[in-house]
């Protein structure tokens, strides 16, 4: 098997395992929630959100991971890069668990507004150009690759952290919505959609949030 084929197989395997773990956790949480008098502990919520973030972001990690693997030619270093990237998103998932009941409808309005900000534009520009990131922030060895994965993830977190608030409304364990957001994030990175696309999504999220808030007040 060639190096590129091995890299593609590796990221595909990681993505499949992450989604399998997400589905498993979702089933466990559903069974637990169905038990009378049982409440989800912070640890259970953290596990759920970490698994979901890793599953959703594994496909989006593929372009930069494959580029790193091609430039590095060291499997361990590329694995460390991917671990840093997905590890950062798992940490974000834990933070979401803590905020699970805090955002809800207001989070959609905030997410919509964020799509229009210069900060979002700056983050998404970096995410859409992994080659520029590799050229400017390259670090040798597994340790350096781990740091690179964390740094690249920071830009991606800046792009998507509020978009994830959709899950507070649609259902934290909704496989369909998780898949839809994962596809959106990947499309945002690899397709020439531009800022008009980001702003259109933002307007839709803000309108949805405003409608939900209005409905709750009636």
N, C-alpha and C positions, 0 to 999 in steps of 0.2 A: 504494500500500500504506500502510495506517495505521501510526502509530508502534508500537502494541501488536503488530500483525501482524508488523512488521519485527523487533521484539524477540523474539517467539516463534520466528520463522524463524531468527534469529541464534543463539539458544541451542540450537535443534534442530540447526543445522548444526555448531556447535561440538561438541555431544555425538556426532553421527554421525562427524565427523572424528576425534574422540578415540578412539572405539571402533574405527574403521577402522585407526588407527595402532596400537592395542593388538593387534588381530588380526594385523597385518603383523609387528610385533615378535615376537609369539608364534611365528609361523611361522618367522621367521629364527632365533630361539633354538632351536626344535625341530630345525631342519636342522643348526645348529651343534653341538648336543648329540649328534646322531647320528653325527658325524664322529669316528672313533677318535682318541684322544689329544688331543682338543681340549678346552680348559677355558674357561668363561665368565670374561671379565675383569671387574674392578670397573665399568668403564665400560659394559659390556654389561648388567650387572645393574642399574646405575643407570638406564639408558635404559628397560629393561623395567619397572621399578617406577614410574618417573615417568609413563610412558605409561599404565600400568594405573591409577594413582591419578587421573590426569586423566579417564580414561574413566569410572571408577566414580563420581566425584564431580560430573561435569558435570550429570547429571539432578538431583542434590540441590541444585545451585547455582541451578536454574531459579526457584524461588519468590522468593528474595531478589534475584536478578538482574532479574526482571520487575518487582518492586516498585521497585527502584532506577531502572530505566528509566522507569517511570511517574512517579516523583517528580522525577527529574533532568531528563528530556526532552532530554538531550544524549547522543547515541550514543557519542561518544568517551569521555565520563566513564563510561558504563555498561560500555563495552568494557574500560576500565581497571579497573573494579571486578571484572569477571569474570576479568581477567588476574591481578589480585592474589589472588583466591580460588583459582583453579586453580594459580597459581604456588606458593602456599603448600603445596598438596597435592603438587605435583611435588617440592618440597623434602623433604616427608615421605617420598615414595617413594624418594628417594636415601638417606635415613636407613634406611629399611627394607632397602634393598639391602645396606647395611653390616651389618645385623643378621640377614640372611637365614638364616644357619646357627646363630644364637644362641638363638632362642626355641623354635621347634618345639612340642612337646607342652606344655612348661611355660607357653608363651605363652597357650594356650587357658585354662588354669586362671587365669592372671592376668587375662585378658580377662573371664572370667566373674565374678571378684571385683570388677573395676572397674565392672561394670554395677550393682553394689549401693551404690557409694560416693556420698557427698554431692557430691563433685566432678563425677562423671558427671551427677548430677541437675541441678546448677547449669549445666553446659555444655549439656545437652539442652534445658533450659528456654529458654536464649537462642536455640538453633537453631530451636526451635519457634515463636518469635515474631520473625520478621524485621522486622515493623512496629515493634515496640518498639526493636529495634536501630537501625533507620533514624531513628526519632524522637530517640533519645538520642545517637547517634554520627554524625550527618550531617556530612559535610564537602563543601565546594563544589569544583568543578573536577575535572579528570582526576586530578591528584595526590591530592586528597582522596579521590576514589573508589577509587583504587588502595589507599590506606591502609585504607579501609573494607572492601574485599575481603579484605585481609590480616587485619584484626581479626576479621571475621565468621568467616573460615576458622579462626582460632585456637580459637574455641568449638567448631567442628565437629571439629577435630582432637582436642580434649578429649573429645568424644563417642565418636569412632570409632577412635582410634589403636590400641587394643588389639584391637578386633574384627577388624582386618585380619590379626591373627596366624593366623586361620583359614587364610589362604592359605599359610602356612608348612607346614601339614599337608596341606591339600587339593591343593596344587600351585600354585606361584606364577603359572603361566600358564594356570590352569583358567578358561576362559571362563564355564562354567556357574556356578562358585562366585563369580567376580567379579561376574557379573550378579545372583546371589542377594544378595550383600552390598550391591550398589548399590540394589536394590529395597528391602532392609531399611532402609538409611539414609534413603531417600526416604520410606518409610512412617512411619518414626520421627518425621519432621518434619511431615508433612502430615495424618496420621491421629490422631484422639483416643485413642491407645492407652495413654498414661499410664505410670507407673512399674512397674506390674505387668508390662507387656510387656517393659520393659527388664530387669527382674529375672528373668523367665522365660527370656529369651535368655541372660542371665548364668548361670543355673543349668544350662542345657543345655550351654553352652560348658565350664563347669567340670567337669561330669560327663563330657563327651567327653574332656577333657584328662586327668582322673584315670584314666579307662579306658585311654587310650593309654599313660600312664606305667605303670600296673599291668601291662599286656600286655607292655611292654618289659622289665619286671623278672622276668617269669615265665621 
